[in-house]
Amino acid sequence: VAKLEGSIGDVTDTLEVVKRRTDKLDLIKEQLRDYVTEALSANRDVMKKAVKGELTICKATLGNGMLASTPKHPRMDVPKSKKFKGTRSARYVDNFL
């Protein structure tokens, strides 16, 4: 019975040590969570400023009409004259024009 009481005392002491270390780990975990949250928040703020700057540039560009698309004109088939071989009739030239 004496040995059992001694063993229980040792286990109780060990349990107290484990509990203190667990409390320290919980504290470290909270500190790490706070650090990560602050780092992510700072990163978000930097990215937000960058995106706002780019958005301002895009709005200014659109406001100036630089990105306005111009309608594309379809290609036209232009009649081509035959190769000149010395003489031409005036009527052919008039019909071409």
Buried (B, 14 or more C-beta within 10 A) or exposed (E): EEEEEEEEEEEEEEEEEEEEEEEEEEEEEEEEEEEEEEEEEEEEEEEEEEEEEEEEEEEEEEEEEEEEEEEEEEEEEEEEEEEEEEEEEEEEEEEEE
